[in-house]
Amino acid sequence: MNTAAARDRLVDAAQDLFAAQGVGATSPRAVLAASGVGQGSLYHHFPTKHDLAVAAVGATVDDALARAFRTLDSGSPALERVIAYLERPRDALAGCRIGRHTADQAVMDDDGLRDVLTAYFVRLLAALTTIFRETGLPDDVARDRAHAALAIIQGGYVLARATQDPDALTAAVRGFVGLLDRHQ
């Protein structure tokens, strides 16, 4: 296996394990076992667990932002882009990989990891705010609406997981979309 493939397998395995059990509760040995690569590859690419965590959490953020911006940057009218982003299929019971990291104390206590999460939410909020401005809303209202839209997704995940009802996320989105004035 070439070195790039080994690195990718390590990051992929870490992303899955960190999402399932958290960064703090996941050992490098568990990542190594899940990846199927040799121990030398792990320490060649990631001398410390922190290095692995930064790469894996960063990759999770990059993946999530790429998915979001495929919808938010489309050529559709502004409100249609927001609604498409909110309504896109999500695995409600799995929860948001990024949102779940905010509950991981090992992530939140680490400035570098926390900064990666902060940047994710800041970028999404900025994009949503810009799109709501395109609908003619004043800056402060657009900003509030962006926060509400993102909170609907995060809260919908929490409700779905807590109730073990995947429709909880769908219902939260449907309720928020129903409140939007589609003529703005």
C-alpha positions as a Markdown table, in Angstrom:
| # | Residue | x | y | z |
|---|---|---|---|---|
| 1 | Met | 0.0 | 0.0 | 0.0 |
| 2 | Asn | 1.4 | 3.4 | -0.9 |
| 3 | Thr | 2.0 | 6.0 | 1.7 |
| 4 | Ala | -0.9 | 8.3 | 0.6 |
| 5 | Ala | -3.4 | 5.4 | 0.7 |
| 6 | Ala | -2.2 | 4.4 | 4.2 |
| 7 | Arg | -2.7 | 8.0 | 5.4 |
| 8 | Asp | -6.2 | 8.1 | 3.9 |
| 9 | Arg | -7.1 | 4.8 | 5.5 |
| 10 | Leu | -5.9 | 6.1 | 8.9 |
| 11 | Val | -7.9 | 9.4 | 8.6 |
| 12 | Asp | -11.0 | 7.6 | 7.4 |
| 13 | Ala | -10.8 | 5.1 | 10.3 |
| 14 | Ala | -10.2 | 8.0 | 12.8 |
| 15 | Gln | -13.2 | 9.9 | 11.4 |
| 16 | Asp | -15.5 | 7.0 | 11.9 |
| 17 | Leu | -14.2 | 6.1 | 15.4 |
| 18 | Phe | -14.2 | 9.7 | 16.5 |
| 19 | Ala | -17.8 | 10.2 | 15.3 |
| 20 | Ala | -18.9 | 7.0 | 17.1 |
| 21 | Gln | -17.0 | 7.3 | 20.4 |
| 22 | Gly | -15.3 | 10.7 | 20.5 |
| 23 | Val | -11.7 | 11.8 | 20.2 |
| 24 | Gly | -11.0 | 11.4 | 23.9 |
| 25 | Ala | -12.3 | 7.8 | 24.1 |
| 26 | Thr | -10.5 | 6.6 | 20.9 |
| 27 | Ser | -7.0 | 5.3 | 21.1 |
| 28 | Pro | -4.5 | 5.4 | 18.3 |
| 29 | Arg | -4.3 | 1.6 | 18.6 |
| 30 | Ala | -8.1 | 1.4 | 17.9 |
| 31 | Val | -7.6 | 3.6 | 14.8 |
| 32 | Leu | -4.7 | 1.4 | 13.7 |
| 33 | Ala | -6.8 | -1.7 | 14.0 |
| 34 | Ala | -9.7 | -0.2 | 12.2 |
| 35 | Ser | -7.5 | 1.1 | 9.4 |
| 36 | Gly | -5.7 | -2.1 | 8.7 |
| 37 | Val | -2.4 | -0.3 | 8.1 |
| 38 | Gly | 0.9 | -1.0 | 9.9 |
| 39 | Gln | 2.0 | 0.8 | 13.1 |
| 40 | Gly | 4.9 | 2.4 | 11.2 |
| 41 | Ser | 2.5 | 4.1 | 8.9 |
| 42 | Leu | 0.5 | 5.6 | 11.8 |
| 43 | Tyr | 3.5 | 7.1 | 13.5 |
| 44 | His | 5.1 | 8.2 | 10.1 |
| 45 | His | 2.0 | 10.3 | 9.3 |
| 46 | Phe | 0.8 | 11.2 | 12.7 |
| 47 | Pro | 3.5 | 11.3 | 15.4 |
| 48 | Thr | 0.9 | 12.1 | 18.1 |
| 49 | Lys | -2.8 | 11.4 | 18.7 |
| 50 | His | -3.3 | 15.2 | 18.4 |
| 51 | Asp | -1.9 | 15.2 | 14.9 |
| 52 | Leu | -4.3 | 12.4 | 13.9 |
| 53 | Ala | -7.2 | 14.2 | 15.6 |
| 54 | Val | -6.5 | 17.5 | 13.7 |
| 55 | Ala | -6.3 | 15.6 | 10.4 |
| 56 | Ala | -9.5 | 13.6 | 11.0 |
| 57 | Val | -11.6 | 16.3 | 12.5 |
| 58 | Gly | -10.4 | 18.6 | 9.7 |
| 59 | Ala | -11.3 | 16.1 | 7.1 |
| 60 | Thr | -14.8 | 15.7 | 8.6 |
| 61 | Val | -15.3 | 19.4 | 8.5 |
| 62 | Asp | -14.0 | 19.7 | 4.9 |
| 63 | Asp | -16.4 | 16.9 | 3.8 |
| 64 | Ala | -19.4 | 18.5 | 5.6 |
| 65 | Leu | -18.6 | 21.9 | 4.1 |
| 66 | Ala | -18.2 | 20.5 | 0.6 |
| 67 | Arg | -21.6 | 18.8 | 0.9 |
| 68 | Ala | -23.2 | 22.0 | 2.2 |
| 69 | Phe | -21.7 | 24.3 | -0.4 |
| 70 | Arg | -22.7 | 22.1 | -3.3 |
| 71 | Thr | -26.3 | 23.1 | -2.4 |
| 72 | Leu | -25.7 | 26.6 | -1.0 |
| 73 | Asp | -23.6 | 27.7 | -4.0 |
| 74 | Ser | -25.9 | 26.3 | -6.7 |
| 75 | Gly | -27.4 | 28.8 | -9.1 |
| 76 | Ser | -30.9 | 28.4 | -7.7 |
| 77 | Pro | -32.8 | 31.4 | -6.2 |
| 78 | Ala | -31.7 | 32.2 | -2.7 |
| 79 | Leu | -34.5 | 30.8 | -0.6 |
| 80 | Glu | -34.6 | 27.6 | -2.7 |
| 81 | Arg | -30.9 | 27.0 | -1.8 |
| 82 | Val | -31.6 | 27.4 | 1.9 |
| 83 | Ile | -34.6 | 25.1 | 1.7 |
| 84 | Ala | -32.6 | 22.5 | -0.3 |
| 85 | Tyr | -29.8 | 22.7 | 2.2 |
| 86 | Leu | -32.3 | 22.2 | 5.1 |
| 87 | Glu | -34.2 | 19.4 | 3.4 |
| 88 | Arg | -31.3 | 17.4 | 2.0 |
| 89 | Pro | -31.3 | 13.8 | 3.2 |
| 90 | Arg | -29.4 | 13.2 | 6.5 |
| 91 | Asp | -29.0 | 10.2 | 8.7 |
| 92 | Ala | -30.9 | 11.7 | 11.6 |
| 93 | Leu | -30.1 | 8.9 | 14.1 |
| 94 | Ala | -26.4 | 9.0 | 13.4 |
| 95 | Gly | -26.3 | 12.7 | 14.3 |
| 96 | Cys | -24.1 | 15.4 | 13.0 |
| 97 | Arg | -20.5 | 14.4 | 13.1 |
| 98 | Ile | -19.4 | 18.0 | 13.7 |
| 99 | Gly | -22.1 | 18.7 | 16.3 |
| 100 | Arg | -21.2 | 15.6 | 18.2 |
| 101 | His | -17.6 | 16.8 | 18.4 |
| 102 | Thr | -18.9 | 19.8 | 20.4 |
| 103 | Ala | -19.9 | 17.4 | 23.1 |
| 104 | Asp | -16.5 | 15.8 | 23.2 |
| 105 | Gln | -14.5 | 17.4 | 26.1 |
| 106 | Ala | -11.2 | 16.3 | 24.6 |
| 107 | Val | -12.1 | 18.4 | 21.5 |
| 108 | Met | -13.5 | 21.4 | 23.3 |
| 109 | Asp | -10.4 | 21.6 | 25.6 |
| 110 | Asp | -8.0 | 21.6 | 22.7 |
| 111 | Asp | -7.7 | 25.1 | 21.1 |
| 112 | Gly | -6.7 | 23.7 | 17.7 |
| 113 | Leu | -9.5 | 21.2 | 17.5 |
| 114 | Arg | -12.1 | 23.6 | 18.8 |
| 115 | Asp | -11.0 | 26.2 | 16.3 |
| 116 | Val | -11.6 | 23.7 | 13.5 |
| 117 | Leu | -15.2 | 23.3 | 14.7 |
| 118 | Thr | -15.7 | 27.0 | 15.2 |
| 119 | Ala | -14.5 | 27.7 | 11.6 |
| 120 | Tyr | -17.1 | 25.2 | 10.3 |
| 121 | Phe | -20.0 | 26.9 | 12.0 |
| 122 | Val | -18.7 | 30.4 | 11.2 |
| 123 | Arg | -18.4 | 29.5 | 7.5 |
| 124 | Leu | -21.9 | 28.0 | 7.4 |
| 125 | Leu | -23.4 | 30.9 | 9.3 |
| 126 | Ala | -21.7 | 33.4 | 6.9 |
| 127 | Ala | -23.0 | 31.6 | 3.8 |
| 128 | Leu | -26.5 | 31.3 | 5.2 |
| 129 | Thr | -26.5 | 34.9 | 6.3 |
| 130 | Thr | -25.4 | 36.0 | 2.8 |
| 131 | Ile | -28.1 | 34.0 | 1.2 |
| 132 | Phe | -30.8 | 35.4 | 3.5 |
| 133 | Arg | -29.5 | 38.9 | 2.6 |
| 134 | Glu | -30.1 | 38.0 | -1.1 |
| 135 | Thr | -33.8 | 37.6 | -0.2 |
| 136 | Gly | -33.9 | 41.2 | 0.8 |
| 137 | Leu | -33.7 | 40.8 | 4.5 |
| 138 | Pro | -31.8 | 43.4 | 6.5 |
| 139 | Asp | -28.4 | 42.3 | 7.9 |
| 140 | Asp | -29.5 | 41.6 | 11.4 |
| 141 | Val | -32.6 | 39.7 | 10.4 |
| 142 | Ala | -30.5 | 37.7 | 7.9 |
| 143 | Arg | -28.0 | 36.8 | 10.6 |
| 144 | Asp | -30.7 | 35.7 | 13.0 |
| 145 | Arg | -32.4 | 33.6 | 10.3 |
| 146 | Ala | -29.1 | 32.0 | 9.5 |
| 147 | His | -28.6 | 31.1 | 13.2 |
| 148 | Ala | -32.1 | 29.7 | 13.4 |
| 149 | Ala | -31.7 | 27.6 | 10.2 |
| 150 | Leu | -28.4 | 26.0 | 11.5 |
| 151 | Ala | -30.0 | 25.5 | 15.0 |
| 152 | Ile | -32.9 | 23.7 | 13.4 |
| 153 | Ile | -30.5 | 21.2 | 11.9 |
| 154 | Gln | -28.4 | 20.7 | 15.0 |
| 155 | Gly | -31.5 | 20.6 | 17.3 |
| 156 | Gly | -33.3 | 18.2 | 14.9 |
| 157 | Tyr | -30.4 | 15.8 | 15.1 |
| 158 | Val | -30.5 | 16.0 | 18.9 |
| 159 | Leu | -34.3 | 15.4 | 19.0 |
| 160 | Ala | -34.0 | 12.5 | 16.6 |
| 161 | Arg | -31.3 | 10.8 | 18.6 |
| 162 | Ala | -33.0 | 11.4 | 21.9 |
| 163 | Thr | -36.3 | 10.1 | 20.8 |
| 164 | Gln | -34.9 | 7.5 | 18.3 |
| 165 | Asp | -37.3 | 9.0 | 15.8 |
| 166 | Pro | -35.6 | 10.0 | 12.5 |
| 167 | Asp | -38.7 | 12.0 | 11.6 |
| 168 | Ala | -37.9 | 14.5 | 14.4 |
| 169 | Leu | -35.3 | 16.1 | 12.3 |
| 170 | Thr | -37.6 | 16.1 | 9.3 |
| 171 | Ala | -40.4 | 17.6 | 11.3 |
| 172 | Ala | -38.1 | 20.4 | 12.7 |
| 173 | Val | -37.0 | 21.3 | 9.2 |
| 174 | Arg | -40.5 | 21.1 | 7.9 |
| 175 | Gly | -41.7 | 23.4 | 10.7 |
| 176 | Phe | -39.0 | 26.0 | 10.1 |
| 177 | Val | -39.4 | 25.9 | 6.3 |
| 178 | Gly | -43.1 | 26.5 | 6.8 |
| 179 | Leu | -42.3 | 29.7 | 8.7 |
| 180 | Leu | -40.2 | 31.1 | 5.9 |
| 181 | Asp | -41.8 | 33.6 | 3.7 |
| 182 | Arg | -41.0 | 32.1 | 0.3 |
| 183 | His | -41.7 | 35.5 | -1.4 |
| 184 | Gln | -38.8 | 37.3 | 0.2 |
